[in-house]
Structure formats: structure tokens, C-alpha cells
Amino acid sequence: MFQALQQRAADAGIPLRKPPPEPTTCCGRGCNGCVWEGFLDAAEYWRQEALLQLQG
């Protein structure tokens, strides 16, 4: 998803901020408030922001 939107933006000459980095501290226990939950929220926010910029 990140690469596809970044490529579309580059082709259109639209600068996007960097997408959120993937977490590296997950313990794999399915914790409430897992770092992956925060990452997915940030990734969706980034996607929505990128789509708005691409729409002009």
C-alpha cells in the first residue's frame, strides 16, 4: 500500500511525508494496546492523508 501510493504521488509530482515505520518491539502475546494496533491506526491515517493529497 505504501509503495503504491508513494509511486502514484511521485508520478504526479506530489510530495508525501514518510509512512509510519513498522514496529520492532512486538512481544507476540496479543497484548491489549499492541504496538501493531498503533501502527495500523497510523498507517490508515497516512493512507487517508495521501489519498486526499492525490485527489487535489
PDB file of N, H, CA, C and O in Angstrom:
ATOM      1  N   MET A   1       0.821  -1.177   0.000  1.00  0.00           N
ATOM      2  CA  MET A   1       0.000   0.000   0.000  1.00  0.00           C
ATOM      3  C   MET A   1       0.868   1.244   0.000  1.00  0.00           C
ATOM      4  O   MET A   1       0.636   2.162  -0.787  1.00  0.00           O
ATOM      5  N   PHE A   2       1.875   1.286   0.882  1.00  0.00           N
ATOM      6  H   PHE A   2       2.063   0.540   1.521  1.00  0.00           H
ATOM      7  CA  PHE A   2       2.720   2.471   0.956  1.00  0.00           C
ATOM      8  C   PHE A   2       3.412   2.730  -0.379  1.00  0.00           C
ATOM      9  O   PHE A   2       3.408   3.852  -0.885  1.00  0.00           O
ATOM     10  N   GLN A   3       4.003   1.683  -0.938  1.00  0.00           N
ATOM     11  H   GLN A   3       4.006   0.772  -0.527  1.00  0.00           H
ATOM     12  CA  GLN A   3       4.742   1.850  -2.197  1.00  0.00           C
ATOM     13  C   GLN A   3       3.835   2.301  -3.327  1.00  0.00           C
ATOM     14  O   GLN A   3       4.215   3.160  -4.122  1.00  0.00           O
ATOM     15  N   ALA A   4       2.653   1.737  -3.407  1.00  0.00           N
ATOM     16  H   ALA A   4       2.344   1.039  -2.761  1.00  0.00           H
ATOM     17  CA  ALA A   4       1.733   2.088  -4.491  1.00  0.00           C
ATOM     18  C   ALA A   4       1.331   3.558  -4.407  1.00  0.00           C
ATOM     19  O   ALA A   4       1.330   4.257  -5.421  1.00  0.00           O
ATOM     20  N   LEU A   5       0.995   4.028  -3.224  1.00  0.00           N
ATOM     21  H   LEU A   5       0.997   3.461  -2.400  1.00  0.00           H
ATOM     22  CA  LEU A   5       0.603   5.424  -3.081  1.00  0.00           C
ATOM     23  C   LEU A   5       1.795   6.363  -3.272  1.00  0.00           C
ATOM     24  O   LEU A   5       1.655   7.442  -3.850  1.00  0.00           O
ATOM     25  N   GLN A   6       2.957   5.952  -2.790  1.00  0.00           N
ATOM     26  H   GLN A   6       3.071   5.076  -2.321  1.00  0.00           H
ATOM     27  CA  GLN A   6       4.140   6.779  -2.987  1.00  0.00           C
ATOM     28  C   GLN A   6       4.484   6.882  -4.477  1.00  0.00           C
ATOM     29  O   GLN A   6       4.905   7.941  -4.942  1.00  0.00           O
ATOM     30  N   GLN A   7       4.309   5.806  -5.215  1.00  0.00           N
ATOM     31  H   GLN A   7       3.966   4.946  -4.838  1.00  0.00           H
ATOM     32  CA  GLN A   7       4.580   5.833  -6.647  1.00  0.00           C
ATOM     33  C   GLN A   7       3.586   6.734  -7.372  1.00  0.00           C
ATOM     34  O   GLN A   7       3.975   7.525  -8.231  1.00  0.00           O
ATOM     35  N   ARG A   8       2.304   6.616  -7.030  1.00  0.00           N
ATOM     36  H   ARG A   8       1.987   5.973  -6.332  1.00  0.00           H
ATOM     37  CA  ARG A   8       1.292   7.494  -7.635  1.00  0.00           C
ATOM     38  C   ARG A   8       1.610   8.954  -7.362  1.00  0.00           C
ATOM     39  O   ARG A   8       1.493   9.798  -8.250  1.00  0.00           O
ATOM     40  N   ALA A   9       2.012   9.252  -6.134  1.00  0.00           N
ATOM     41  H   ALA A   9       2.107   8.567  -5.412  1.00  0.00           H
ATOM     42  CA  ALA A   9       2.338  10.630  -5.770  1.00  0.00           C
ATOM     43  C   ALA A   9       3.575  11.106  -6.519  1.00  0.00           C
ATOM     44  O   ALA A   9       3.610  12.237  -7.004  1.00  0.00           O
ATOM     45  N   ALA A  10       4.585  10.257  -6.617  1.00  0.00           N
ATOM     46  H   ALA A  10       4.556   9.338  -6.223  1.00  0.00           H
ATOM     47  CA  ALA A  10       5.805  10.633  -7.342  1.00  0.00           C
ATOM     48  C   ALA A  10       5.492  10.901  -8.807  1.00  0.00           C
ATOM     49  O   ALA A  10       5.999  11.862  -9.386  1.00  0.00           O
ATOM     50  N   ASP A  11       4.663  10.059  -9.406  1.00  0.00           N
ATOM     51  H   ASP A  11       4.252   9.278  -8.936  1.00  0.00           H
ATOM     52  CA  ASP A  11       4.280  10.248 -10.805  1.00  0.00           C
ATOM     53  C   ASP A  11       3.537  11.571 -11.008  1.00  0.00           C
ATOM     54  O   ASP A  11       3.644  12.198 -12.062  1.00  0.00           O
ATOM     55  N   ALA A  12       2.786  11.987  -9.987  1.00  0.00           N
ATOM     56  H   ALA A  12       2.700  11.478  -9.130  1.00  0.00           H
ATOM     57  CA  ALA A  12       2.016  13.226 -10.069  1.00  0.00           C
ATOM     58  C   ALA A  12       2.807  14.431  -9.562  1.00  0.00           C
ATOM     59  O   ALA A  12       2.324  15.562  -9.623  1.00  0.00           O
ATOM     60  N   GLY A  13       4.028  14.191  -9.061  1.00  0.00           N
ATOM     61  H   GLY A  13       4.420  13.273  -9.011  1.00  0.00           H
ATOM     62  CA  GLY A  13       4.842  15.282  -8.537  1.00  0.00           C
ATOM     63  C   GLY A  13       4.356  15.824  -7.211  1.00  0.00           C
ATOM     64  O   GLY A  13       4.570  16.995  -6.896  1.00  0.00           O
ATOM     65  N   ILE A  14       3.701  14.974  -6.431  1.00  0.00           N
ATOM     66  H   ILE A  14       3.528  14.023  -6.687  1.00  0.00           H
ATOM     67  CA  ILE A  14       3.156  15.379  -5.130  1.00  0.00           C
ATOM     68  C   ILE A  14       4.023  14.784  -4.022  1.00  0.00           C
ATOM     69  O   ILE A  14       4.161  13.564  -3.932  1.00  0.00           O
ATOM     70  N   PRO A  15       4.605  15.632  -3.182  1.00  0.00           N
ATOM     71  CA  PRO A  15       5.416  15.092  -2.085  1.00  0.00           C
ATOM     72  C   PRO A  15       4.521  14.567  -0.954  1.00  0.00           C
ATOM     73  O   PRO A  15       3.553  15.217  -0.557  1.00  0.00           O
ATOM     74  N   LEU A  16       4.858  13.407  -0.458  1.00  0.00           N
ATOM     75  H   LEU A  16       5.644  12.879  -0.780  1.00  0.00           H
ATOM     76  CA  LEU A  16       4.156  12.832   0.695  1.00  0.00           C
ATOM     77  C   LEU A  16       5.143  12.702   1.842  1.00  0.00           C
ATOM     78  O   LEU A  16       6.342  12.521   1.631  1.00  0.00           O
ATOM     79  N   ARG A  17       4.625  12.795   3.054  1.00  0.00           N
ATOM     80  H   ARG A  17       3.650  12.941   3.226  1.00  0.00           H
ATOM     81  CA  ARG A  17       5.501  12.524   4.193  1.00  0.00           C
ATOM     82  C   ARG A  17       5.782  11.027   4.229  1.00  0.00           C
ATOM     83  O   ARG A  17       5.070  10.242   3.603  1.00  0.00           O
ATOM     84  N   LYS A  18       6.806  10.638   4.953  1.00  0.00           N
ATOM     85  H   LYS A  18       7.384  11.276   5.462  1.00  0.00           H
ATOM     86  CA  LYS A  18       7.167   9.228   5.047  1.00  0.00           C
ATOM     87  C   LYS A  18       6.069   8.458   5.776  1.00  0.00           C
ATOM     88  O   LYS A  18       5.475   8.973   6.722  1.00  0.00           O
ATOM     89  N   PRO A  19       5.799   7.237   5.345  1.00  0.00           N
ATOM     90  CA  PRO A  19       4.817   6.420   6.075  1.00  0.00           C
ATOM     91  C   PRO A  19       5.378   6.007   7.436  1.00  0.00           C
ATOM     92  O   PRO A  19       6.589   6.055   7.654  1.00  0.00           O
ATOM     93  N   PRO A  20       4.505   5.607   8.335  1.00  0.00           N
ATOM     94  CA  PRO A  20       4.988   5.199   9.658  1.00  0.00           C
ATOM     95  C   PRO A  20       5.844   3.937   9.561  1.00  0.00           C
ATOM     96  O   PRO A  20       5.559   3.057   8.749  1.00  0.00           O
ATOM     97  N   PRO A  21       6.873   3.845  10.371  1.00  0.00           N
ATOM     98  CA  PRO A  21       7.712   2.641  10.357  1.00  0.00           C
ATOM     99  C   PRO A  21       7.000   1.482  11.049  1.00  0.00           C
ATOM    100  O   PRO A  21       6.208   1.681  11.971  1.00  0.00           O
ATOM    101  N   GLU A  22       7.293   0.282  10.591  1.00  0.00           N
ATOM    102  H   GLU A  22       7.935   0.120   9.843  1.00  0.00           H
ATOM    103  CA  GLU A  22       6.720  -0.900  11.245  1.00  0.00           C
ATOM    104  C   GLU A  22       7.338  -1.052  12.632  1.00  0.00           C
ATOM    105  O   GLU A  22       8.524  -0.780  12.819  1.00  0.00           O
ATOM    106  N   PRO A  23       6.542  -1.484  13.598  1.00  0.00           N
ATOM    107  CA  PRO A  23       7.078  -1.664  14.948  1.00  0.00           C
ATOM    108  C   PRO A  23       8.106  -2.789  15.000  1.00  0.00           C
ATOM    109  O   PRO A  23       8.061  -3.741  14.222  1.00  0.00           O
ATOM    110  N   THR A  24       9.018  -2.646  15.929  1.00  0.00           N
ATOM    111  H   THR A  24       9.054  -1.872  16.561  1.00  0.00           H
ATOM    112  CA  THR A  24      10.056  -3.669  16.109  1.00  0.00           C
ATOM    113  C   THR A  24      10.043  -4.249  17.514  1.00  0.00           C
ATOM    114  O   THR A  24      10.918  -5.040  17.867  1.00  0.00           O
ATOM    115  N   THR A  25       9.055  -3.860  18.321  1.00  0.00           N
ATOM    116  H   THR A  25       8.345  -3.218  18.033  1.00  0.00           H
ATOM    117  CA  THR A  25       9.065  -4.266  19.724  1.00  0.00           C
ATOM    118  C   THR A  25       7.904  -5.171  20.117  1.00  0.00           C
ATOM    119  O   THR A  25       7.641  -5.335  21.308  1.00  0.00           O
ATOM    120  N   CYS A  26       7.203  -5.761  19.155  1.00  0.00           N
ATOM    121  H   CYS A  26       7.417  -5.627  18.188  1.00  0.00           H
ATOM    122  CA  CYS A  26       6.068  -6.620  19.486  1.00  0.00           C
ATOM    123  C   CYS A  26       6.553  -7.887  20.195  1.00  0.00           C
ATOM    124  O   CYS A  26       7.521  -8.521  19.774  1.00  0.00           O
ATOM    125  N   CYS A  27       5.866  -8.236  21.266  1.00  0.00           N
ATOM    126  H   CYS A  27       5.080  -7.722  21.608  1.00  0.00           H
ATOM    127  CA  CYS A  27       6.248  -9.443  22.009  1.00  0.00           C
ATOM    128  C   CYS A  27       5.508 -10.676  21.507  1.00  0.00           C
ATOM    129  O   CYS A  27       5.873 -11.799  21.854  1.00  0.00           O
ATOM    130  N   GLY A  28       4.471 -10.479  20.692  1.00  0.00           N
ATOM    131  H   GLY A  28       4.175  -9.567  20.410  1.00  0.00           H
ATOM    132  CA  GLY A  28       3.747 -11.608  20.119  1.00  0.00           C
ATOM    133  C   GLY A  28       2.708 -12.226  21.030  1.00  0.00           C
ATOM    134  O   GLY A  28       2.205 -13.310  20.733  1.00  0.00           O
ATOM    135  N   ARG A  29       2.366 -11.571  22.135  1.00  0.00           N
ATOM    136  H   ARG A  29       2.774 -10.691  22.377  1.00  0.00           H
ATOM    137  CA  ARG A  29       1.416 -12.137  23.090  1.00  0.00           C
ATOM    138  C   ARG A  29      -0.007 -11.637  22.897  1.00  0.00           C
ATOM    139  O   ARG A  29      -0.900 -12.032  23.646  1.00  0.00           O
ATOM    140  N   GLY A  30      -0.241 -10.772  21.904  1.00  0.00           N
ATOM    141  H   GLY A  30       0.485 -10.452  21.295  1.00  0.00           H
ATOM    142  CA  GLY A  30      -1.592 -10.253  21.683  1.00  0.00           C
ATOM    143  C   GLY A  30      -2.045  -9.287  22.753  1.00  0.00           C
ATOM    144  O   GLY A  30      -3.209  -9.291  23.154  1.00  0.00           O
ATOM    145  N   CYS A  31      -1.137  -8.471  23.208  1.00  0.00           N
ATOM    146  H   CYS A  31      -0.192  -8.467  22.882  1.00  0.00           H
ATOM    147  CA  CYS A  31      -1.440  -7.515  24.278  1.00  0.00           C
ATOM    148  C   CYS A  31      -2.532  -6.536  23.872  1.00  0.00           C
ATOM    149  O   CYS A  31      -2.672  -6.186  22.700  1.00  0.00           O
ATOM    150  N   ASN A  32      -3.301  -6.103  24.863  1.00  0.00           N
ATOM    151  H   ASN A  32      -3.187  -6.387  25.815  1.00  0.00           H
ATOM    152  CA  ASN A  32      -4.252  -5.023  24.643  1.00  0.00           C
ATOM    153  C   ASN A  32      -3.429  -3.751  24.446  1.00  0.00           C
ATOM    154  O   ASN A  32      -2.605  -3.407  25.294  1.00  0.00           O
ATOM    155  N   GLY A  33      -3.648  -3.058  23.338  1.00  0.00           N
ATOM    156  H   GLY A  33      -4.318  -3.337  22.650  1.00  0.00           H
ATOM    157  CA  GLY A  33      -2.832  -1.892  23.026  1.00  0.00           C
ATOM    158  C   GLY A  33      -1.511  -2.266  22.383  1.00  0.00           C
ATOM    159  O   GLY A  33      -0.506  -1.578  22.564  1.00  0.00           O
ATOM    160  N   CYS A  34      -1.513  -3.353  21.636  1.00  0.00           N
ATOM    161  H   CYS A  34      -2.329  -3.912  21.488  1.00  0.00           H
ATOM    162  CA  CYS A  34      -0.317  -3.844  20.955  1.00  0.00           C
ATOM    163  C   CYS A  34       0.264  -2.746  20.053  1.00  0.00           C
ATOM    164  O   CYS A  34      -0.463  -1.905  19.523  1.00  0.00           O
ATOM    165  N   VAL A  35       1.572  -2.776  19.895  1.00  0.00           N
ATOM    166  H   VAL A  35       2.163  -3.458  20.325  1.00  0.00           H
ATOM    167  CA  VAL A  35       2.226  -1.791  19.028  1.00  0.00           C
ATOM    168  C   VAL A  35       1.701  -1.880  17.600  1.00  0.00           C
ATOM    169  O   VAL A  35       1.722  -0.886  16.874  1.00  0.00           O
ATOM    170  N   TRP A  36       1.229  -3.061  17.185  1.00  0.00           N
ATOM    171  H   TRP A  36       1.212  -3.868  17.775  1.00  0.00           H
ATOM    172  CA  TRP A  36       0.690  -3.207  15.831  1.00  0.00           C
ATOM    173  C   TRP A  36      -0.633  -2.470  15.677  1.00  0.00           C
ATOM    174  O   TRP A  36      -0.955  -2.000  14.586  1.00  0.00           O
ATOM    175  N   GLU A  37      -1.403  -2.363  16.756  1.00  0.00           N
ATOM    176  H   GLU A  37      -1.142  -2.745  17.642  1.00  0.00           H
ATOM    177  CA  GLU A  37      -2.650  -1.592  16.693  1.00  0.00           C
ATOM    178  C   GLU A  37      -2.339  -0.129  16.416  1.00  0.00           C
ATOM    179  O   GLU A  37      -2.992   0.503  15.585  1.00  0.00           O
ATOM    180  N   GLY A  38      -1.350   0.406  17.105  1.00  0.00           N
ATOM    181  H   GLY A  38      -0.820  -0.107  17.780  1.00  0.00           H
ATOM    182  CA  GLY A  38      -0.944   1.791  16.881  1.00  0.00           C
ATOM    183  C   GLY A  38      -0.407   1.993  15.475  1.00  0.00           C
ATOM    184  O   GLY A  38      -0.682   3.007  14.834  1.00  0.00           O
ATOM    185  N   PHE A  39       0.366   1.014  14.998  1.00  0.00           N
ATOM    186  H   PHE A  39       0.589   0.190  15.518  1.00  0.00           H
ATOM    187  CA  PHE A  39       0.908   1.102  13.644  1.00  0.00           C
ATOM    188  C   PHE A  39      -0.218   1.100  12.615  1.00  0.00           C
ATOM    189  O   PHE A  39      -0.200   1.900  11.679  1.00  0.00           O
ATOM    190  N   LEU A  40      -1.186   0.218  12.775  1.00  0.00           N
ATOM    191  H   LEU A  40      -1.200  -0.432  13.535  1.00  0.00           H
ATOM    192  CA  LEU A  40      -2.286   0.147  11.813  1.00  0.00           C
ATOM    193  C   LEU A  40      -3.112   1.428  11.814  1.00  0.00           C
ATOM    194  O   LEU A  40      -3.567   1.871  10.759  1.00  0.00           O
ATOM    195  N   ASP A  41      -3.310   2.025  12.981  1.00  0.00           N
ATOM    196  H   ASP A  41      -2.940   1.666  13.838  1.00  0.00           H
ATOM    197  CA  ASP A  41      -4.010   3.311  13.050  1.00  0.00           C
ATOM    198  C   ASP A  41      -3.215   4.389  12.319  1.00  0.00           C
ATOM    199  O   ASP A  41      -3.780   5.170  11.552  1.00  0.00           O
ATOM    200  N   ALA A  42      -1.910   4.431  12.555  1.00  0.00           N
ATOM    201  H   ALA A  42      -1.451   3.797  13.177  1.00  0.00           H
ATOM    202  CA  ALA A  42      -1.054   5.425  11.905  1.00  0.00           C
ATOM    203  C   ALA A  42      -1.000   5.188  10.398  1.00  0.00           C
ATOM    204  O   ALA A  42      -0.993   6.142   9.619  1.00  0.00           O
ATOM    205  N   ALA A  43      -0.961   3.922   9.985  1.00  0.00           N
ATOM    206  H   ALA A  43      -0.966   3.147  10.617  1.00  0.00           H
ATOM    207  CA  ALA A  43      -0.920   3.590   8.560  1.00  0.00           C
ATOM    208  C   ALA A  43      -2.210   4.018   7.869  1.00  0.00           C
ATOM    209  O   ALA A  43      -2.172   4.532   6.751  1.00  0.00           O
ATOM    210  N   GLU A  44      -3.333   3.814   8.511  1.00  0.00           N
ATOM    211  H   GLU A  44      -3.364   3.396   9.419  1.00  0.00           H
ATOM    212  CA  GLU A  44      -4.603   4.226   7.921  1.00  0.00           C
ATOM    213  C   GLU A  44      -4.688   5.746   7.836  1.00  0.00           C
ATOM    214  O   GLU A  44      -5.182   6.276   6.840  1.00  0.00           O
ATOM    215  N   TYR A  45      -4.221   6.452   8.848  1.00  0.00           N
ATOM    216  H   TYR A  45      -3.820   6.021   9.657  1.00  0.00           H
ATOM    217  CA  TYR A  45      -4.200   7.908   8.809  1.00  0.00           C
ATOM    218  C   TYR A  45      -3.322   8.386   7.654  1.00  0.00           C
ATOM    219  O   TYR A  45      -3.704   9.295   6.916  1.00  0.00           O
ATOM    220  N   TRP A  46      -2.145   7.776   7.496  1.00  0.00           N
ATOM    221  H   TRP A  46      -1.834   7.038   8.095  1.00  0.00           H
ATOM    222  CA  TRP A  46      -1.229   8.130   6.404  1.00  0.00           C
ATOM    223  C   TRP A  46      -1.901   7.883   5.060  1.00  0.00           C
ATOM    224  O   TRP A  46      -1.810   8.718   4.160  1.00  0.00           O
ATOM    225  N   ARG A  47      -2.573   6.751   4.918  1.00  0.00           N
ATOM    226  H   ARG A  47      -2.648   6.073   5.649  1.00  0.00           H
ATOM    227  CA  ARG A  47      -3.248   6.407   3.658  1.00  0.00           C
ATOM    228  C   ARG A  47      -4.321   7.430   3.320  1.00  0.00           C
ATOM    229  O   ARG A  47      -4.404   7.903   2.186  1.00  0.00           O
ATOM    230  N   GLN A  48      -5.141   7.769   4.305  1.00  0.00           N
ATOM    231  H   GLN A  48      -5.074   7.385   5.226  1.00  0.00           H
ATOM    232  CA  GLN A  48      -6.206   8.753   4.074  1.00  0.00           C
ATOM    233  C   GLN A  48      -5.620  10.114   3.680  1.00  0.00           C
ATOM    234  O   GLN A  48      -6.120  10.772   2.768  1.00  0.00           O
ATOM    235  N   GLU A  49      -4.573  10.520   4.368  1.00  0.00           N
ATOM    236  H   GLU A  49      -4.167   9.985   5.109  1.00  0.00           H
ATOM    237  CA  GLU A  49      -3.920  11.785   4.059  1.00  0.00           C
ATOM    238  C   GLU A  49      -3.331  11.770   2.643  1.00  0.00           C
ATOM    239  O   GLU A  49      -3.457  12.748   1.906  1.00  0.00           O
ATOM    240  N   ALA A  50      -2.695  10.670   2.271  1.00  0.00           N
ATOM    241  H   ALA A  50      -2.592   9.875   2.869  1.00  0.00           H
ATOM    242  CA  ALA A  50      -2.111  10.546   0.931  1.00  0.00           C
ATOM    243  C   ALA A  50      -3.201  10.591  -0.140  1.00  0.00           C
ATOM    244  O   ALA A  50      -3.036  11.250  -1.167  1.00  0.00           O
ATOM    245  N   LEU A  51      -4.309   9.894   0.098  1.00  0.00           N
ATOM    246  H   LEU A  51      -4.442   9.359   0.932  1.00  0.00           H
ATOM    247  CA  LEU A  51      -5.392   9.897  -0.874  1.00  0.00           C
ATOM    248  C   LEU A  51      -5.989  11.298  -1.061  1.00  0.00           C
ATOM    249  O   LEU A  51      -6.328  11.693  -2.176  1.00  0.00           O
ATOM    250  N   LEU A  52      -6.109  12.033   0.031  1.00  0.00           N
ATOM    251  H   LEU A  52      -5.833  11.712   0.937  1.00  0.00           H
ATOM    252  CA  LEU A  52      -6.618  13.406  -0.068  1.00  0.00           C
ATOM    253  C   LEU A  52      -5.671  14.278  -0.888  1.00  0.00           C
ATOM    254  O   LEU A  52      -6.119  15.092  -1.696  1.00  0.00           O
ATOM    255  N   GLN A  53      -4.390  14.116  -0.687  1.00  0.00           N
ATOM    256  H   GLN A  53      -4.026  13.455  -0.030  1.00  0.00           H
ATOM    257  CA  GLN A  53      -3.422  14.897  -1.453  1.00  0.00           C
ATOM    258  C   GLN A  53      -3.452  14.507  -2.935  1.00  0.00           C
ATOM    259  O   GLN A  53      -3.307  15.365  -3.805  1.00  0.00           O
ATOM    260  N   LEU A  54      -3.636  13.237  -3.217  1.00  0.00           N
ATOM    261  H   LEU A  54      -3.754  12.539  -2.510  1.00  0.00           H
ATOM    262  CA  LEU A  54      -3.679  12.783  -4.603  1.00  0.00           C
ATOM    263  C   LEU A  54      -4.941  13.251  -5.320  1.00  0.00           C
ATOM    264  O   LEU A  54      -4.938  13.422  -6.539  1.00  0.00           O
ATOM    265  N   GLN A  55      -6.011  13.456  -4.572  1.00  0.00           N
ATOM    266  H   GLN A  55      -6.014  13.316  -3.581  1.00  0.00           H
ATOM    267  CA  GLN A  55      -7.252  13.932  -5.166  1.00  0.00           C
ATOM    268  C   GLN A  55      -7.178  15.418  -5.518  1.00  0.00           C
ATOM    269  O   GLN A  55      -7.952  15.914  -6.337  1.00  0.00           O
ATOM    270  N   GLY A  56      -6.246  16.109  -4.895  1.00  0.00           N
ATOM    271  H   GLY A  56      -5.618  15.706  -4.230  1.00  0.00           H
ATOM    272  CA  GLY A  56      -6.044  17.523  -5.214  1.00  0.00           C
ATOM    273  C   GLY A  56      -6.901  18.370  -4.420  1.00  0.00           C
ATOM    274  O   GLY A  56      -6.862  19.592  -4.559  1.00  0.00           O
TER     275      GLY A  56
END
